Structure formats: C-alpha cells, structure tokens
Amino acid sequence: MKQGCRYGTHRVLEPKGTLPQPAQKLDNTMELYDNEMLISVKTLNIDSASFTQIKTACNGDTDRMAKMITDIVAERGKMQNPVTGSGGMLIGTVKAIGPSFPAAGVKIGDTIATLVSLSLTPLKIHKIISVNPKNDQVDVEAEAILFESGIFAVLPNDIPEKLALAALDVAGAPAQVDRLVKEGDTVCIIGGGGKSGVLCCYQAMQNATRTGKVIVVEYSEENARRISEMKLADHVIIADATNVMDVYNKVTAITGPRGCDVVINNVNVPNTEMTSILITKGNGCVYFFSMATSFTKAALGAEGVGKDINLIVGNGYAKGHADLTLSIIRESEDIRNLFNKLYV
C-alpha cells in the first residue's frame, strides 16, 4: 500500500507543491493510501455561497445544477466551486480504513459526517440522484477520501442523518459565537434567519444573557418573523445587508452611535463587508463566517473608515464545535423542529 502525506499533498496533481484546498486539481482515484479513509458518500451538503451561485447560474434548473456539480468534480477531482472557491461537506459510510489512519472511535460501516471542506476532499461522483434547491443538499452515489489530518464526526443515533449534516455543515459558526460573545455584550447577527444564523442566534442569546442584547438583520420577512416567534433575538431588523447606511441607521437607532461589541456575518451574498464594519464599535469584533466575504474589501474598508476593530476570518473548525452544535439541536425543540422541516 502506498504511503501518503498527513496533509494530503500526495493527491495534488496541479500545481505541485501546494496543499489540497488551494490546488486546482486532485487525484480522485479511489485507490487507498495507508493513511486515508475511503467513504461511500450518500449526500453532499454544498456550502450556501456556492449553492446559491450554482442555483443562480442555472436559473434554478436542477438538471443543469446537477450537470454543473458533476462537471466541477470531473474537472477538479473535488467539489470546489471555481467562482466562490468554497465546497461544503458530506455524509457517508466508512468503506475502508488505511492501516496508518488514526481510526480511534470509528469502524467500517459507521455513518460519518466529514468536518473538512469538500474543496479539499478527493471526490468521485458516479451518479447524482437528486438536487434539493431548498436545502443545499445533493443525494449521490459517490466515493470520497479523508486524509489523516481530516476531522469527522460519527453521526449520533438520536438525530436524523440529514438534520445532523445540515447542522454540522455550519458547526464552526455557533462555536465561534460561544468564544466571542460574553455576558452583557451587544451582538448583531447579519443573516440571522439562515441555517448558521439560527444557531448563532441561539448561542448569542445564551452567552449575552439578559444583560446583553442580540440584534438580527435579515432580508427575508419570513425568516425575520420566524426569529421573532422563536425568541432568538431581542430586536429583528428587516433590511438588505448590502445597503450599508440603511442597516447602519437602523442598528444604531437601537445601540446608539458606538454600535455593537460583536457582529457575526452569515450572509451568502457579496458586498456586506462594510455593513458589518460600520455597525461595530471601536475595538469590537466582526466574525465573517460567510464564504461570500472579500477579505480585501473588509481589511481595506475598515482602514478607510478609521475603524480599529478585530476582523476574524470564518474558520469552520473550532475544538468541540460538533458537540456544541448537536447539543443545540438537542436543547432547542424549536430549532430541531425547524431543521427537521427544512432539511430532513
């Protein structure tokens, strides 16, 4: 059996010398190296920014969307949207485990969710069974490779697979909220009505407590109503996050001119960087979870308006993020029911 690099560089076809995520093309032959896991894939959860771009490009036609996804994987050896650069994650069953793979707690036949991006995961699609335009999920007959450094979660028995997949896809967001938000903080969650937004709202309300304040900015009236009904925010603003001054005026009418201690950006469209920055107080923090974010715009834009704030790149991994996110699903009957309705 061939020996592989811990970080998967042995799968990089071009350009040589780089890691799998920024690579243009991976070797997606399913011959197992000694430090890899082979997965029989059931469902891909395409990340929101990527799925939205594909859906828009194909005018919502699921057959065209399926072909575009198949073409991307055939070209790149992985599911990495060439426009957004992002991927998603998957669920499947363990088919084989290399002798050098750190397999503690997992065995052949277990159902797992990968917690690393599809943008770095060697993937071979045999057939797309269905594309669900409502929840970003694609049912497939496919195989994938997980490297030695790749993290994953064995799916629990008490949560349906697709519900767990939907939640774990954005597990990094509520985990980072848990780190960033403290008691008494004023927090604004932009795009609070989506999948990651709902989880972030829940965690922000837990951390800020009654002495703090959670504000949601949401484009969809339906999503805004849902957040209010579920009591996941103290204030809900219906607004377009790309309209900087409109959101700024509405948020500061609540917070006062200084703005928010922490801003979480979960939107799946571009050009919301300055909205996030303007509503953040000096020495505050903006966490950009959205893969539609231009970090050039954010960095130079903050400089341009004289904002001395902390800009955090959305890292999808945080230690304990899977357990924390699944705990939210168990704790909140409202969120569990919502996710069951939307994703199962």
C-alpha positions in Angstrom: 0.0 0.0 0.0 1.3 3.4 -0.9 2.3 5.9 1.9 0.7 9.3 1.9 1.4 12.7 3.4 -0.6 13.6 6.5 -2.0 16.7 4.8 -2.9 15.0 1.5 -0.2 16.6 -0.7 0.2 13.2 -2.4 -3.2 13.8 -4.0 -2.3 17.1 -5.5 -2.0 17.0 -9.3 -1.6 20.7 -10.0 0.0 22.8 -9.1 2.6 20.6 -7.4 3.9 21.7 -4.0 0.6 23.1 -2.7 -2.0 21.7 -0.3 -5.3 20.1 -1.5 -7.5 23.1 -0.7 -5.9 25.7 -2.9 -4.9 23.1 -5.6 -6.6 23.3 -9.0 -6.8 19.5 -9.4 -6.7 16.5 -7.2 -6.2 12.8 -7.9 -9.6 11.3 -7.2 -8.8 7.7 -8.0 -10.1 5.7 -5.1 -7.1 3.5 -4.5 -6.4 3.9 -0.8 -3.2 5.2 0.6 -2.0 3.9 4.0 -3.2 7.0 5.9 -6.6 7.5 4.3 -10.2 6.6 4.9 -12.5 5.7 2.0 -16.1 6.8 2.3 -19.2 5.7 0.4 -21.0 9.0 0.0 -24.7 9.4 0.5 -25.2 13.2 0.5 -23.2 16.3 -0.3 -24.1 19.5 1.6 -22.9 22.2 -0.7 -22.0 25.4 1.2 -24.5 28.2 1.0 -22.5 30.7 -1.0 -21.5 28.0 -3.6 -25.0 26.5 -3.9 -26.6 30.0 -4.3 -24.1 30.8 -7.1 -24.8 27.4 -8.9 -28.5 27.8 -8.5 -28.4 31.4 -9.9 -26.2 30.4 -12.8 -28.6 27.6 -13.7 -31.8 29.6 -13.1 -32.9 27.0 -10.5 -33.0 24.1 -13.0 -32.0 21.1 -11.0 -30.8 19.1 -14.0 -28.4 21.9 -15.0 -27.3 22.2 -11.4 -26.5 18.5 -11.3 -24.5 18.8 -14.5 -22.6 21.8 -13.2 -21.7 20.0 -10.0 -20.7 16.8 -11.9 -18.5 18.9 -14.3 -16.8 20.7 -11.4 -15.9 17.4 -9.8 -14.8 15.8 -13.0 -12.5 18.8 -13.7 -11.1 19.3 -10.3 -11.3 15.9 -8.6 -13.2 17.7 -5.7 -16.3 19.8 -5.2 -14.8 23.3 -5.2 -16.9 26.0 -6.9 -14.5 27.9 -9.2 -16.4 31.2 -8.6 -16.7 31.1 -4.8 -13.7 28.8 -4.1 -15.8 27.0 -1.4 -17.1 23.5 -1.1 -19.3 22.1 1.7 -19.2 18.7 3.5 -20.7 15.2 3.2 -22.2 12.3 4.9 -21.5 8.7 4.1 -20.5 5.3 5.4 -16.9 4.2 6.1 -15.9 1.7 3.4 -12.2 1.2 4.1 -9.6 2.4 6.6 -5.8 2.5 5.8 -3.6 1.0 8.5 -2.0 4.3 9.3 -5.2 6.3 9.5 -6.0 7.4 13.1 -9.2 5.4 13.4 -10.0 5.6 17.1 -13.7 5.6 17.7 -14.7 4.7 14.1 -15.1 1.4 12.2 -16.1 0.2 8.7 -19.8 0.6 8.3 -20.2 3.6 10.6 -22.0 6.6 9.2 -19.9 9.8 9.5 -20.0 13.4 8.5 -16.8 15.0 7.3 -15.9 18.2 9.1 -13.4 19.4 6.5 -14.4 21.2 3.3 -15.3 19.4 0.0 -12.9 22.0 -1.5 -10.0 19.8 -0.3 -11.7 16.3 -0.4 -10.9 13.9 -3.3 -14.4 13.0 -4.6 -15.6 10.8 -7.4 -19.3 11.1 -8.4 -20.8 8.0 -10.0 -24.4 9.4 -10.1 -26.4 12.3 -8.9 -29.7 11.0 -7.6 -31.3 14.4 -6.7 -30.6 18.0 -6.1 -32.7 19.8 -3.4 -32.7 23.5 -4.2 -34.3 24.3 -0.8 -31.7 22.9 1.5 -28.4 22.9 -0.5 -28.2 19.1 -0.3 -27.4 16.7 -3.2 -28.0 13.0 -2.9 -25.4 11.0 -4.8 -23.7 7.7 -5.4 -20.1 8.7 -4.9 -16.9 7.9 -3.1 -14.5 10.2 -1.2 -11.2 10.2 0.6 -10.5 11.6 4.0 -6.8 12.4 4.8 -5.1 11.6 8.1 -5.4 15.2 9.1 -9.1 15.3 8.3 -11.6 15.6 11.1 -15.0 13.9 11.1 -17.9 13.0 13.4 -19.6 9.7 13.8 -23.3 10.6 13.5 -25.4 10.1 16.6 -28.4 7.8 16.8 -30.8 10.4 18.2 -30.6 12.9 15.4 -31.6 12.1 11.8 -28.7 12.0 9.3 -29.7 14.9 7.1 -30.6 17.1 10.1 -27.1 16.3 11.6 -25.5 17.0 8.3 -27.2 20.4 7.9 -26.2 21.4 11.4 -22.6 20.2 11.3 -22.1 21.9 8.0 -22.1 25.2 9.9 -20.8 24.0 13.3 -17.9 26.4 13.3 -20.2 29.4 13.5 -22.0 28.9 16.8 -18.8 27.6 18.3 -17.0 30.8 17.4 -20.0 32.8 18.8 -19.5 30.9 22.1 -15.9 32.0 22.2 -16.6 35.7 21.2 -19.8 36.7 23.0 -19.7 37.3 26.7 -22.3 38.4 29.2 -23.6 41.9 28.6 -22.5 42.2 25.0 -24.5 43.8 22.3 -24.4 41.4 19.3 -25.6 41.8 15.8 -26.1 38.8 13.6 -26.4 39.7 9.9 -28.2 36.9 8.0 -29.7 35.6 11.3 -32.5 33.7 9.7 -30.5 31.1 7.8 -29.1 27.8 9.0 -25.9 29.2 10.5 -27.7 32.3 11.7 -30.3 30.5 13.7 -27.6 28.5 15.5 -25.6 31.7 16.1 -28.7 33.5 17.5 -29.3 30.7 20.0 -25.7 30.7 21.2 -25.5 34.5 21.3 -28.7 34.7 23.5 -27.2 32.1 25.8 -23.9 34.0 26.2 -25.1 37.6 26.2 -27.9 36.8 28.7 -30.5 39.3 29.8 -27.9 42.0 30.5 -26.8 41.9 26.8 -28.7 42.4 23.5 -29.0 40.4 20.4 -30.0 42.1 17.1 -30.7 40.3 13.9 -30.5 41.8 10.4 -32.5 39.6 8.0 -33.5 40.2 4.4 -36.4 37.7 4.3 -39.6 38.7 6.0 -40.5 35.1 6.6 -37.1 34.4 8.3 -37.4 37.5 10.3 -40.8 36.5 11.6 -39.5 33.1 12.4 -36.6 34.5 14.5 -39.1 36.7 16.4 -41.5 33.8 17.1 -38.7 31.6 18.3 -37.5 34.4 20.6 -33.9 34.1 19.2 -33.2 37.8 19.3 -34.2 40.9 21.2 -34.6 43.0 18.0 -35.2 41.9 14.4 -34.5 44.3 11.6 -35.7 43.6 8.1 -33.2 45.1 5.7 -30.8 44.4 2.8 -27.3 43.9 4.2 -25.8 45.3 1.0 -27.4 48.7 1.8 -24.8 49.9 4.2 -26.3 53.1 5.5 -29.8 51.8 5.9 -28.6 49.0 8.1 -26.2 51.3 10.0 -29.0 53.8 10.8 -31.4 51.0 11.9 -28.9 49.3 14.1 -27.5 52.4 15.7 -31.1 53.5 16.4 -31.1 50.6 18.8 -27.5 50.6 20.1 -26.6 54.3 20.0 -23.8 55.6 17.8 -21.0 53.4 19.1 -22.6 50.2 17.7 -22.1 46.6 18.6 -19.5 44.7 20.6 -19.6 41.7 18.3 -21.0 41.3 14.7 -21.5 37.9 13.1 -21.8 37.9 9.3 -23.6 34.8 7.9 -25.0 36.1 4.6 -24.4 34.2 1.4 -24.1 37.2 -1.0 -21.2 39.6 -1.6 -20.8 43.2 -0.6 -21.9 43.1 3.0 -18.4 43.7 4.5 -18.8 47.5 5.2 -22.2 47.0 6.7 -20.6 44.7 9.3 -17.7 47.0 9.9 -19.7 50.3 10.3 -22.0 48.9 13.0 -19.1 47.6 15.1 -17.8 49.8 17.9 -14.1 50.6 18.3 -12.0 47.6 19.5 -15.1 45.4 18.8 -15.1 42.3 16.7 -16.5 41.2 13.3 -16.6 37.5 12.6 -17.0 36.8 8.9 -18.5 33.3 8.6 -19.8 33.9 5.1 -17.7 32.5 2.2 -19.0 35.3 0.1 -16.8 37.7 2.0 -14.0 39.6 0.3 -11.3 39.9 2.9 -9.6 42.6 0.8 -12.7 44.7 0.9 -13.0 44.1 4.7 -9.4 45.0 5.6 -9.1 48.0 3.3 -12.7 49.1 4.0 -12.1 49.2 7.8 -8.9 51.2 7.3 -10.8 53.6 5.0 -13.4 54.5 7.6 -10.9 54.6 10.5 -12.3 51.5 12.4 -9.8 49.9 14.8 -11.6 46.6 15.1 -10.8 42.9 15.0 -11.7 41.2 11.8 -11.9 37.4 12.1 -11.8 35.0 9.1 -14.5 32.4 9.5 -12.7 29.2 10.4 -15.1 26.3 10.0 -13.2 24.4 12.7 -13.2 25.1 16.4 -12.4 22.5 19.0 -15.6 20.9 20.2 -17.7 22.5 17.5 -19.6 19.3 16.5 -20.6 18.5 20.1 -21.7 22.1 20.8 -23.8 22.3 17.6 -25.5 18.9 18.2 -26.2 20.0 21.8 -28.1 23.0 20.4 -30.3 20.7 18.3 -31.0 18.6 21.4 -31.6 21.6 23.7 -33.9 23.6 21.4 -37.1 22.0 20.3 -37.9 24.9 18.1 -34.6 24.7 16.2 -34.9 21.0 15.9 -38.4 21.2 14.5 -37.3 24.0 12.1 -34.3 22.0 10.8 -36.5 18.8 10.5 -38.9 20.8 8.4 -36.2 22.3 6.2 -33.5 19.7 5.9 -35.0 16.2 6.5 
